Amino acid sequence: MNSIQADPRLRSAMGVVLVACVPGLLASLWLHGWGMLFNLLLCAASAAVCEAALLTLRKQPVLPTLSDGSALVTAVLLAVALPALAPWWLPTIAAIAAIAIGKHAFGGVGRNPFNPAMVGFAFVLLSFPLQMNQWPAQAPGFIDSLAPVFGNAGKIDAWASPTILDALRHNRSLTVEELFASHPGFGSLGGRGVEWVNLTFLLGGLLLLQRKVCSWHTPAGVLAALFVFSLLAWNGSGSDSHGSPLLHLFSGSTMLAAFFIATEPVSGPKSNQAKLMFGLGVGTLIYLIRTWGSYPDGTAFAILLMNLMVPALDRLAAARQQAAR
């Protein structure tokens, strides 16, 4: 049996991550409605079935790996990132891609060079762009949520873009104050309700730091780079403004990315210095994609691109440490 599969420390760490996700999950359920719960159930079931099937095919023990919680954590991160009221097959395909391509294609738990959840997210984003850009403008009730998930989307009154970042990027004539006043998706700092979702994931992230599940270096790098670049490019309330630092910190998936996704230990760097550089790279890419890219947020692509840089970052950090001795 692979030692990492039976490692109780992995199971304990995944348990803390799941507990830390609870406030963010509840806030997402409050903001987006029952679709978030459907996403969670579909992702969790699909990830578990896919994991068990692949472990069986590879003649590896099923229960130790399923019980370590890593597949469930992947499912939770996917459920939050995917659009509310996505058709049932979208979270199913995303979870299968995350487990099969992002994890088992490279040898299973502990061997994945890319973040599995972001592999699944990027797979469906590139394959089904229309469905990935349909978020309900208002969260419908339980019964009305069943039709778009398991039937058709005919009962949804209006669809909105995933974040207000898209509206800000395509603004050409309104000042920031006018845009905030005219667009129902804007709140006090960023997206209406999304501000609170980011705050709850920030609180969950602080729990991860307190329990030493992750170090501060990667989250600090992500948030610092995003803050600095948005501050340098911010020109106040002009119509060509790219948004204030606070807007970028509390909109989209910023806190989820900084504390829960970028800190994935297997696909991330090992040394603290490399983790800081990794976080700075992720934050920089998120800002560049948000501002000038083709996608409203860009978290998945920023993290996957930086995953490619991990070996180089580890070598660079090791060389710098050796030179400092």
C-alpha positions as CSV (number, residue, x, y, z in Angstrom):
1,M,0.0,0.0,0.0
2,N,1.2,3.5,-0.9
3,S,2.3,5.2,2.4
4,I,0.7,8.5,1.4
5,Q,-2.7,6.7,1.0
6,A,-2.6,5.5,4.6
7,D,-1.0,8.6,6.1
8,P,-3.3,9.9,8.9
9,R,-1.8,13.3,8.6
10,L,-3.3,13.6,5.1
11,R,-6.7,12.6,6.4
12,S,-6.5,15.1,9.2
13,A,-5.4,17.9,6.9
14,M,-8.2,17.2,4.5
15,G,-10.6,17.2,7.4
16,V,-9.5,20.7,8.5
17,V,-9.8,21.9,4.9
18,L,-13.4,20.7,4.7
19,V,-14.3,22.3,8.0
20,A,-12.7,25.6,6.8
21,C,-14.8,25.5,3.6
22,V,-18.1,25.3,5.5
23,P,-18.5,29.1,6.0
24,G,-17.8,29.7,2.4
25,L,-20.1,27.0,1.3
26,L,-23.0,28.3,3.4
27,A,-22.4,31.9,2.0
28,S,-22.4,30.5,-1.5
29,L,-25.6,28.6,-0.8
30,W,-27.2,31.8,0.5
31,L,-26.0,33.8,-2.5
32,H,-26.6,31.4,-5.4
33,G,-29.3,29.2,-4.0
34,W,-29.8,25.4,-4.1
35,G,-27.8,25.1,-7.3
36,M,-24.6,25.2,-5.1
37,L,-25.9,22.2,-3.1
38,F,-26.7,20.3,-6.3
39,N,-23.2,21.0,-7.6
40,L,-21.7,19.8,-4.3
41,L,-23.7,16.5,-4.3
42,L,-23.0,15.8,-8.0
43,C,-19.3,16.6,-7.8
44,A,-18.8,14.6,-4.6
45,A,-20.7,11.5,-6.0
46,S,-18.9,11.7,-9.4
47,A,-15.5,12.1,-7.8
48,A,-16.0,9.2,-5.4
49,V,-17.3,6.8,-8.1
50,C,-14.5,7.8,-10.5
51,E,-11.8,7.4,-7.8
52,A,-13.1,4.0,-6.8
53,A,-13.3,2.8,-10.4
54,L,-9.8,3.9,-11.3
55,L,-8.3,2.5,-8.1
56,T,-10.0,-0.8,-8.8
57,L,-8.7,-0.8,-12.4
58,R,-5.2,-0.1,-11.1
59,K,-5.5,-2.9,-8.5
60,Q,-5.0,-0.5,-5.6
61,P,-6.9,-0.5,-2.3
62,V,-10.1,1.7,-2.6
63,L,-11.1,2.5,1.0
64,P,-7.8,4.0,2.2
65,T,-7.7,6.5,-0.6
66,L,-11.4,7.3,-0.5
67,S,-11.2,7.9,3.2
68,D,-8.3,10.3,3.1
69,G,-10.7,13.1,1.9
70,S,-8.7,14.3,-1.0
71,A,-11.3,13.5,-3.6
72,L,-14.0,15.2,-1.5
73,V,-11.9,18.3,-1.1
74,T,-11.5,18.4,-4.9
75,A,-15.3,18.0,-5.3
76,V,-16.0,20.9,-2.9
77,L,-13.6,23.3,-4.6
78,L,-15.2,22.4,-8.0
79,A,-18.7,22.8,-6.6
80,V,-18.0,26.4,-5.5
81,A,-16.2,27.3,-8.7
82,L,-18.8,26.0,-11.1
83,P,-21.9,28.0,-12.1
84,A,-25.0,27.7,-9.9
85,L,-27.7,25.7,-11.7
86,A,-25.3,24.1,-14.2
87,P,-26.9,21.2,-15.9
88,W,-26.2,18.0,-14.0
89,W,-23.7,16.6,-16.5
90,L,-21.4,19.6,-16.2
91,P,-20.3,19.1,-12.6
92,T,-20.3,15.3,-13.3
93,I,-17.8,15.8,-16.2
94,A,-15.8,18.3,-14.3
95,A,-15.3,16.0,-11.3
96,I,-14.5,13.0,-13.5
97,A,-11.9,15.1,-15.4
98,A,-10.4,16.3,-12.1
99,I,-10.0,12.8,-10.7
100,A,-9.1,11.0,-14.0
101,I,-6.9,13.5,-15.8
102,G,-5.8,15.8,-13.0
103,K,-5.0,13.0,-10.5
104,H,-4.8,9.4,-11.7
105,A,-3.3,10.1,-15.1
106,F,-0.1,11.0,-13.2
107,G,-0.2,8.1,-10.7
108,G,-2.9,9.1,-8.1
109,V,-2.8,10.9,-4.8
110,G,0.5,12.6,-4.0
111,R,1.8,12.5,-7.6
112,N,-0.3,15.1,-9.5
113,P,1.8,18.0,-10.9
114,F,-1.4,20.1,-11.5
115,N,-4.2,21.1,-9.2
116,P,-6.9,18.5,-9.9
117,A,-9.8,20.8,-9.2
118,M,-8.5,23.4,-11.6
119,V,-7.9,20.7,-14.2
120,G,-11.5,19.7,-14.0
121,F,-12.6,23.3,-14.1
122,A,-10.5,24.3,-17.1
123,F,-11.6,21.2,-18.9
124,V,-15.3,22.1,-18.8
125,L,-14.6,25.8,-19.3
126,L,-12.8,25.1,-22.6
127,S,-15.3,22.4,-23.6
128,F,-18.6,24.1,-22.6
129,P,-18.1,27.9,-22.5
130,L,-21.7,28.7,-22.9
131,Q,-22.9,26.7,-19.9
132,M,-19.9,28.0,-17.9
133,N,-21.0,31.6,-18.3
134,Q,-24.7,31.1,-17.2
135,W,-25.2,32.2,-13.6
136,P,-28.7,33.0,-12.4
137,A,-29.3,36.7,-11.8
138,Q,-31.3,35.8,-8.7
139,A,-31.2,32.5,-6.7
140,P,-34.5,30.6,-7.4
141,G,-36.2,28.4,-4.8
142,F,-35.7,24.7,-4.4
143,I,-38.4,23.5,-6.9
144,D,-37.4,26.1,-9.5
145,S,-33.8,25.0,-9.2
146,L,-34.5,21.4,-10.2
147,A,-35.6,22.2,-13.8
148,P,-32.3,23.8,-15.0
149,V,-30.2,21.2,-13.3
150,F,-32.1,18.1,-14.2
151,G,-34.3,19.3,-17.0
152,N,-34.0,22.6,-18.9
153,A,-33.3,26.2,-18.1
154,G,-36.6,27.5,-19.2
155,K,-37.7,28.7,-15.8
156,I,-34.8,31.0,-15.2
157,D,-35.9,34.6,-15.6
158,A,-32.4,36.0,-16.4
159,W,-28.8,34.9,-16.7
160,A,-25.9,37.0,-15.5
161,S,-22.1,36.9,-16.0
162,P,-20.2,35.0,-13.4
163,T,-18.7,38.1,-11.7
164,I,-18.9,41.9,-11.9
165,L,-15.3,41.8,-13.1
166,D,-16.6,41.2,-16.6
167,A,-18.9,44.2,-16.5
168,L,-16.0,46.4,-15.2
169,R,-13.6,45.1,-18.0
170,H,-16.1,45.9,-20.7
171,N,-17.1,49.3,-19.4
172,R,-16.3,52.1,-21.8
173,S,-18.4,55.1,-20.8
174,L,-19.4,55.1,-17.2
175,T,-17.4,56.1,-14.2
176,V,-16.9,53.6,-11.5
177,E,-19.5,55.3,-9.3
178,E,-22.0,55.3,-12.2
179,L,-21.3,51.6,-12.9
180,F,-21.8,50.6,-9.3
181,A,-25.1,52.5,-9.2
182,S,-26.4,51.2,-12.5
183,H,-25.3,47.5,-12.3
184,P,-27.3,45.3,-9.9
185,G,-24.3,43.0,-9.5
186,F,-22.1,45.6,-7.6
187,G,-22.1,45.8,-3.9
188,S,-20.1,48.1,-1.6
189,L,-16.6,46.9,-2.6
190,G,-17.1,44.4,-5.3
191,G,-19.8,41.9,-6.3
192,R,-23.0,42.0,-4.3
193,G,-22.9,39.1,-2.0
194,V,-19.6,37.9,-3.4
195,E,-17.9,40.2,-1.0
196,W,-19.4,38.1,1.9
197,V,-18.4,34.9,0.2
198,N,-14.8,36.1,-0.1
199,L,-14.9,37.2,3.5
200,T,-16.0,33.8,4.7
201,F,-13.3,32.0,2.7
202,L,-10.8,34.5,4.2
203,L,-12.0,33.4,7.7
204,G,-11.7,29.8,6.6
205,G,-8.2,30.5,5.3
206,L,-7.1,31.9,8.6
207,L,-8.2,28.7,10.2
208,L,-6.0,26.8,7.8
209,L,-3.1,29.0,8.8
210,Q,-3.8,28.6,12.5
211,R,-3.9,24.9,12.2
212,K,-0.8,24.9,10.1
213,V,-2.4,23.1,7.2
214,C,-0.7,25.6,4.9
215,S,1.9,28.3,5.4
216,W,1.2,32.0,4.9
217,H,3.6,32.3,2.0
218,T,1.4,31.3,-0.9
219,P,-1.7,33.2,0.2
220,A,0.3,36.3,1.1
221,G,2.0,36.2,-2.4
222,V,-1.4,35.9,-4.2
223,L,-3.0,38.7,-2.3
224,A,0.1,41.0,-2.3
225,A,0.6,40.7,-6.1
226,L,-3.1,41.3,-6.8
227,F,-3.2,44.3,-4.4
228,V,0.0,45.9,-5.8
229,F,-0.9,45.4,-9.5
230,S,-4.5,46.6,-9.1
231,L,-3.2,49.6,-7.1
232,L,-0.6,50.5,-9.8
233,A,-3.2,50.3,-12.6
234,W,-6.0,51.9,-10.7
235,N,-6.8,55.5,-11.9
236,G,-9.7,56.2,-9.5
237,S,-13.2,56.4,-10.8
238,G,-12.5,57.0,-14.5
239,S,-14.4,55.0,-17.1
240,D,-11.2,53.2,-18.0
241,S,-10.5,52.2,-14.4
242,H,-9.6,48.5,-13.9
243,G,-11.0,48.5,-10.4
244,S,-9.6,49.3,-6.9
245,P,-7.4,46.9,-4.9
246,L,-10.3,46.2,-2.5
247,L,-12.6,45.3,-5.5
248,H,-10.1,42.8,-6.8
249,L,-9.5,41.3,-3.3
250,F,-13.2,40.8,-2.6
251,S,-14.5,39.9,-6.0
252,G,-14.5,36.7,-8.0
253,S,-12.7,33.7,-6.4
254,T,-9.8,35.7,-4.8
255,M,-9.9,34.3,-1.3
256,L,-10.9,30.8,-2.4
257,A,-7.9,30.8,-4.8
258,A,-5.4,32.3,-2.3
259,F,-6.1,30.0,0.7
260,F,-7.7,26.8,-0.7
261,I,-6.6,26.3,-4.3
262,A,-3.1,27.8,-4.7
263,T,-2.0,26.1,-1.4
264,E,-2.6,22.5,-2.7
265,P,0.6,20.9,-1.4
266,V,1.3,18.2,-4.0
267,S,1.2,20.5,-7.1
268,G,2.7,23.4,-5.3
269,P,6.3,24.3,-4.3
270,K,8.0,22.7,-1.3
271,S,10.1,25.5,0.2
272,N,8.7,28.7,1.7
273,Q,10.6,30.9,-0.6
274,A,9.3,29.1,-3.6
275,K,5.8,29.2,-2.2
276,L,6.0,33.0,-1.9
277,M,7.2,33.3,-5.6
278,F,4.5,30.9,-6.6
279,G,1.8,33.0,-4.9
280,L,3.2,36.2,-6.5
281,G,3.0,34.6,-9.9
282,V,-0.6,33.4,-9.3
283,G,-1.7,36.8,-8.2
284,T,0.0,38.5,-11.1
285,L,-1.6,36.2,-13.6
286,I,-5.0,36.5,-12.1
287,Y,-4.9,40.3,-12.4
288,L,-3.6,40.1,-16.0
289,I,-6.3,37.7,-17.1
290,R,-9.0,39.6,-15.3
291,T,-8.0,42.9,-16.9
292,W,-6.9,42.0,-20.4
293,G,-7.7,38.3,-20.9
294,S,-10.7,36.6,-22.4
295,Y,-12.1,35.2,-19.1
296,P,-13.6,37.1,-16.2
297,D,-11.5,35.7,-13.4
298,G,-8.7,33.5,-14.6
299,T,-7.9,31.6,-11.4
300,A,-7.8,28.2,-13.0
301,F,-5.4,29.2,-15.8
302,A,-3.2,31.2,-13.4
303,I,-2.7,28.3,-11.0
304,L,-2.2,25.7,-13.8
305,L,0.4,27.9,-15.5
306,M,2.2,28.4,-12.2
307,N,2.1,24.6,-11.6
308,L,4.3,24.3,-14.7
309,M,6.8,26.6,-13.0
310,V,7.0,24.7,-9.7
311,P,10.2,22.7,-10.6
312,A,12.0,25.9,-11.7
313,L,10.8,27.8,-8.6
314,D,12.0,25.0,-6.3
315,R,15.4,24.9,-8.0
316,L,15.7,28.7,-7.9
317,A,14.8,28.8,-4.2
318,A,17.3,26.0,-3.4
319,A,20.1,27.8,-5.3
320,R,19.4,31.0,-3.5
321,Q,19.5,29.3,-0.1
322,Q,22.7,27.6,-1.0
323,A,24.3,30.8,-2.2
324,A,23.3,32.5,1.1
325,R,25.2,30.0,3.2
